[in-house]
Amino acid sequence: MGGPLPLADPAPRDGSLPASVARGAGERAFGVYLHVPFCTVRCGYCDFNTYTATELRGASQADYASTALAEIDFAAAVLERAGLPDRPAQTVFFGGGTPTLLPAGDLVRMLDGVRTRFGIAEGAEITTEANPDSVDVEYLAELAAAGFTRVSFGMQSAVPRVLATLDRTHDPERIPVVVAAAREAGLQVSLDLIYGTPGETIEDWRRSLEAVTAQRPDHVSAYALIVEQGTRLARRIRSGQLAAPSDDLQADMYELADDLLGRAGYSWYEVSNWAAAPEFRSRHNLSYWRGSDWWGVGPGAHSHVGGVRWWNVKHPAAYAGLIADDASPAHGRETLDDSTRLVERVLLETRIAEGLAIDALEADGRTAVAGLIADGLVNGEAALRGRVVLSLRGRLLADAVVRRLVA
């Protein structure tokens, strides 16, 4: 069910936003994230806000789409009152949890709600996450017919032993089946991987990468396993049942991923993401890294509009109760000051291949760039063009680079 929510100011019951959010809004992209917090089983490493059937206590999966539609209505009214211009959604992303545990018709209804209340831009990117064992040809075809353009499969590994350690339930042989089904439906395909699982060897990881490139997806994500406190995996490591992930091995795995994916024709565009061509980059995730506006629908979902950030209550029953009462489901919010916005801009934009404009930095940060080049963490040629772009070594030490740029 995830960790505690961050501390912040209380959110107003009517969700009202300050007039400042409208400044420059016409120049910012707008997207919608829809959180579907349901899973068949809880994976031992997962710290996301997700619930199995036995954990719902007063909430219903069957009613979820209707509740989300009510928040979409609420969101449209809040943004209109704040004086924001009409902005069709350029990206829509269904995440979770496992969105595809719901009937395809429920996802289509929620997408239609976004279309009705905000509009959807021509050529918009519309993505759903899916487990390989939660969809079939008919399901994916129904999504594609409704306007979905992309599906992101949680593959995680091609090695059954590694999947078992992660408590993943799907058979790796299912991956080619669902990739073919998605392509038949006309959807772009992303495959998500996790590396550094306890007991996973470099050869296990190579096997997973080779299994991915054999499928020729449009996009690949590869994330280092993070052991989150409160998870079953953390308890197993603490008790000595499993060894903690090795930082050095994870670094070797990242370098292998970049090498094999690069030789297969994929280019990195964010520290953990590679695309077969620029048009296959995740535009929704890029909007996060570029500080755009988005409204997050659902329990635990986060939103950001014009420097104001908020997050919803976590339990589906509490969320549904607030929505039914025509009240904001937000648990708390914060208005980012200039200093915080700069730190976040550096943190996020240095992660992408286009990098960060050097002139966005304060004087000490600009001075630090030369040292980062000398240490092999930042690309010198890009710096001459006025951008901070991480080298391969810099990607491995991205947090350290950020600390030096904002010190």
N, C-alpha and C positions, 0 to 999 in steps of 0.2 A: 504493500500500500504506500510505499515511499516514505521519505523522511519528513520532518516537520516543515511547515511553511515558514518562509522568512518573516522576520519582524518588520513591521512598517506601520504607516498611519492607517487608521480605519478607512474603509471606502464608504462614500455616501450611499445611502439606501437607494437613491434614484439613479446612481451611476454617473451623475453629472461630471463633466470634465471642464477644466479651466479654459477660458477663451484662448489662452496661449497655444493650445494644440492646433488651432486652425492656421497659425502662421506658417506659410510655406508648404501647407498640406498638398496643394496642387502639384508640387514637384516631387512628392514622395509616393512611392508605390504602396499599394494597399493589398493585403492578402488576408485570408481567413484560414485559421487552423481549427479543426474539429477533433476533439479528443474523445475517443471511444474507450472507456476504461475497463473493458471486460477481457478476461483471458480464461481459457479452459483450465490451465494449471499455472501456478506461479513458478517461473524459472528462478533458480536459486540465486542468480546474480542480480536480479532485476530490482531496481529501486524506484521504478516509475509508479505513477499513481494508477494502479490496476487492481482489479478485484475478480476473484473467482465467484462462482454461483453461491458458495457457502458463506461468502464474506459480504454479500450485498445488504442484508439486514434492512429491509424496508424499501429497497429500490428494485426496479424491474427493467430487465433488458428490453422487454417488449414495448415499454413506454418511452424508451430513451430517445428515439428519433423525435417524438412529439415535444419532449422537454427541450431538446437542442434547438428545435425550430422556434420555440418560444424565446430562447435566448437570442437567436438571430433577430427576431422582431425587436426585442429589447435593445440590442446593439444598434440597430438602424436608427431607432428613436434617439438614443443617447448621442450618436454622432451627428444627427441632424440638429439637435438642440445646441450642440457645441459649435455650430456654424461651419462644420467641415463641408467641403464641396462634395458633390456626388462623384464617387470614384469606384468604377467597377473593379471587382477583384481580379487582379492579374494572376494570382495563384490561389489555389485551394488545396489544403493538405489534410487528409484524414489519418490521424495517428492514434497510438494507443499504448498499451493494450493491443488488442487485435480487432481492428475495425470490421474485418470480414467475418467475425463471429455473428454479426448482425445479418439479417437477410439483405441481399443486394438492393431490394426495393427500399429499405430504410436508408441506406447510403444515398440512393438516388433522390429520395424525398428531402434529405438534408441539403444535398447539392441544389435541388430546385429551390429550396428556401433561400440559399445564398443568391441564386440567380434572380429571384423575385425581389428581394429586399435591397440588394446592392448592385445587381447586374454582374455579369462575367465578361471580362474583356475578350475581344477577338483574339484567338490564338493563346488563350490562357492555359497555364499548366495546372492540371487537376490530378492529384496523386492520392492513392491509398496505400498504406502499408498492408501487408498480408503475410500470414504464415503459409508455408508451402502446403500444409495439409488442411487449409481452411477455404480453398477455392477450387473450382473446376471450370471447364470450358464455358458452360452455360452462365455461371456466375460472372466471369470476366467479360463475356460478351454483353451481358446486361449493363454492366458498368460502362463499357466502351460506348454502347448505344446511347447512354445518357450524357455523354460528354467527358467522361474520365479519359485522361491521355496517358497515364503512367501508373505503374504498380511497382512497389518496392518490397521484395521478398526477404524475409528474415532467414537467410540461409545459415549464417553464423559459422558453419564448418562443414566439410565434406567427410569428416572422420566420425564414425558412430560413437567411439569412445569419448571423444571430446564433446559431442552433443549430449551424451549421457551426463557428463560432469556438469554441464550447463543446465541440465534438466529440460532440454529441448525434446519435444516428442515426435518430430517428423523424421521420416526416413530420408537420408540424403539422395536416394534414388528418385525421390519425388521432384527434385529440382528441375531436371530436363523436361519433365512432364508439364509443370506449371509454366516454365519459360515458353515452351512451345504453345501452350494454350493462350498465354498473354499475347504472343506474337500473332497468333491466328485472329485474335480479337482486335489487333491493330494498336496495342498498347506498347509504349516504351517500357523497358525492363531495367530495374536496378536490383542488384544483389548486395545484401549487407552481410559483412563478416565481422567476427570478433577474434582477436588474437591475444595470446598470453594466458589462455586457460590453464589452470594447474594440471600438470602432466602432459600438456601439449608440447611436442618437440618441433624443431625447425622443419623436419621432414613432414610432420603432420600438416604444418602450415603451408608448406610448398604444395602438398597434395590438394589442399583447399583452394589455393590460388590457381593451380592448374585446372581444377574442376570448374572454377569460375570462368577463366578465359576460354575454356572449351565451349562454353555456352554463348559466348560473344554477347553479353548484355550491353546495354547502352551506357550503363553507369555502374560503378562499384564504390561501396563504402567499406572502409576497414577501420574498426575502432579497437584500441587497446582496452582490454578488460580492466575495469576499475572495481575494486572490492569495496562495495558500499556498506557502511555500518548498518546493522540491523537486518541484513539479508542472511538467508540460509548459507550462502557461500562463505560469508564472513565468519559465521559460527563454525563452519567446518574447518576453516583455516585456523581459527583461534584454538580449536580443540586438537589440532594436529592431524586431523583426517586428511587434509590436503595441504600442499605446500603453497605459500604465497607466490604470486606471479613475480618473475624476475625482471627488473627494469632493464638489465643488459640484454636478456633474451628478447624482450619486447622491442627493444631498439633494433636488434638484428632482424626481427620479423618485419618491422616497418621497412627497413632498407630492402629486404627481399621483396616485399610487396611492391615498392616503388620500382624496383628493377624489373620484375616479371611483368607487372602491368604496363610499364613503359615499353618494354619490348613487344608486348601484345597490342600496342597502339593506343593505350590509354594515357591521358595527361592529367596530372594533378591540378586541381583548381582550388582546393581547400585542403588543409593538412590531412584530413581523413577521407578525402573524396577524389575520385578519378572519373573522367568521362571519355567516351570514345570520340567525341567531337564537341565543340563548344555548345551546339544546340541541345546536347543531352545533359548539360549541367543542371542541377536542381535549382531552379529559379526561386522556389519557395525558401530553401535554406539560404541562398545567397541574399534574399531580402532580409533575413535575420542578421547576417554578417555585415550588411551595409546599413543597418539601422533604420530600415523602412518601418511602416506602420502595419500592424496586424491585430485582428481581434481573435482571441482564443476562446472557443466555445467548449463548454463541458467542465466537469469537476476537475479541479487542479490545473486547468488551462491558464496560461499566462498570456497577457496582451501588452501591446506597446503602441501608443499613439502620441506623437509629437512630444516625446520626452517624459510622458507619464506612463508608468508601468504598473500593472496590477495582476493579481492572481486569484483564482476562484477557490472557494471551499473545496475540500478534497473528496468527501464521501458523496457518492451519488444520491443518497437519500437526503442529505442536507442540501445539496445543490438543487434537487428537484423541489424541495420545500420552498426555497427562496424564490425560484422561478414561478412556482404556482402562486406565490404571494405578490407577484409583480415587483419583486425587489431585486437589486443587484446581487448576483451570486458571488461577488468579489469578497474575499477574506481581508485583503489589505492592499495598499498601493503606495507608491512613492513617486515623487516628482524629482527627476534627476537634475542636479545642479551642473554648471558648466564643467567643473573639475571631474565629476563622475562621468559625464558624457564623453569627455576626452579620453579618460582611462578606458572606457568601454569601446570607444572607437579604435583605439590602438590595439586593444585585446582582440577585437574581431577582425579588423581589416588587415592586420598583419598575417592572419591565417589564410588569406586568399591569395591566389597567384598574381592578381593585379597589384596587391600590396597596398601600402598606406602612403599617402602624399607626405613627403618629409616636411613640407611647410605647414602641415597640420600640427606638428609637434611644438612644444615649448622649447625655449633656447637650450636647456640642458639635454633634452631628448635629441635635438638636432646634432648637438655636439657628440652625443654617444654613438651616432651612426658610424663614424669612422672606426671606432674601436670594435664595433660589431662586425664590420667588414674585415678588419685585421684578424679577428678571431674566427673567421670563416662561417659566421652565422647569417650574414646578410650578403646578398648579391651586389658586387661592386658596380657592375655595368648598369643595373637597374637604379642604383643610388645616383649615378651620374645623370640619369633621366628624371631624378626627383622622386623616386619611389623606394620605400623600404620593402624589399621582397626577400623572403626567407630562402636560404640555401637548404639543401637536404639536411645538413647538420642542424641548421637553424630550426627546421620543422621539428626535429627531435627535442629541441630545447626552446620551444616557442615561448613558454612561460617565463624563462629566464631573459629572453630578448625583450619581452614586454616590460619586465621589471626595470631593465636598464633604460628603456625609452621613456618611462614615466617617473623615474626616480627624482 
